[in-house]
């Protein structure tokens, strides 16, 4: 059985590597690119929030496609639409119709991809090795994250936006290839979900979205500003930080599968809180900013592994993994968009990134407490 699961997940791991390259060479530069086209920092953050809110609004479109064609088809369709969004982006020149088109296309492609992806992976993972399997995906993303930001930064700085995002669009399309041989899980016509589990997962996603908004989206834009708005310097800083990330996710995955999830939570979310404090203190200082980014890169896969392992487990145990993810992942969109809009308001009022970044500490504490109770109950049931 474990061997069969590994065979099913092998295409997913290859896909994860390519998709992570897209996110780390193109996705992280979107807000900075909008700033480089003359938009203010509050406007760039508000634009990113619009993408997230459009995902929330469009999520209902996922189910009809999945019922008709399967989960893999949802993921592949999302990849195709995201490819188009990267081809549109270089032509965006400030606030106007093309920006609106980009935000809508990006949001639709993103909601199809990520909702389909999490349901797709949940249906393929094995419960007994969930921590290890999630950690392999996170470690793959971390390893790719060492090279991809340098490539993306150099492409945008030296070759220009049209070539840079054109190359990224090509890699995005290529990310579909490994999944062509993967299973295509079906979606039941009807299913009744556990409302208690949905509430827990939705709340967890909401807090993780807010944390990600503060620690990743806001911080990346703050780092871009600290490094003089140079794409190559920004990409280099993210790449250096990526060296710290791969080991963290593997360690946490082993702790979870080895029966020590509470250790993983203390390590992951203690480090997450420390990273936010350092980012709040380091804003405006390039060298401190790079160091804080390195710690943040170590934390991201660790926290994601600790969080996604129970979420994937709950999705697998639900009558329909897709409906479960559709009902809960919207919390992430709302949380992350709230962080972006909070920061946009603070910056517009004359403040800095520091306070919005530190606001993420509340979400870290909430997630640590929720997951500690969840893992505690799980161990009691198993005993």
Buried (B, 14 or more C-beta within 10 A) or exposed (E): EEEEBBEBBEBBBBBBBBBBBBBBBBBBBBBBBBBBBEBBBBBBBBBBBBBBBBBBBBBEBBBEBBBEBBBBBBBBBBBBBBBBBBBBBBEBEEBEEBBEBBBBBBBBBBBBBBBBBBBBBBBBBBEEBBBBBBBBBBBBBBBBBBBBBBBBBBBBBEEEBEEBBBBBBBBBBBBBEBBEEBBBBEBEEEEEBBEEBBEBBBBBBBBBBBBBBBBBBBBBBBBBBBBEEBBBBBBBBBBBBBBBBBBBBBBBBBBBBEEBBBBBBBBBBBBBBBBBBBBBBBBEEBEBBBBBBBBBBBBBBBBBBBBBBBBBBBBBEBEBBBBBBBBBBBBBBBBBBBBBBBBBBBBBEEEBBBEBBBBBBEBBBBBBEBBBEBBEEEEEEEE
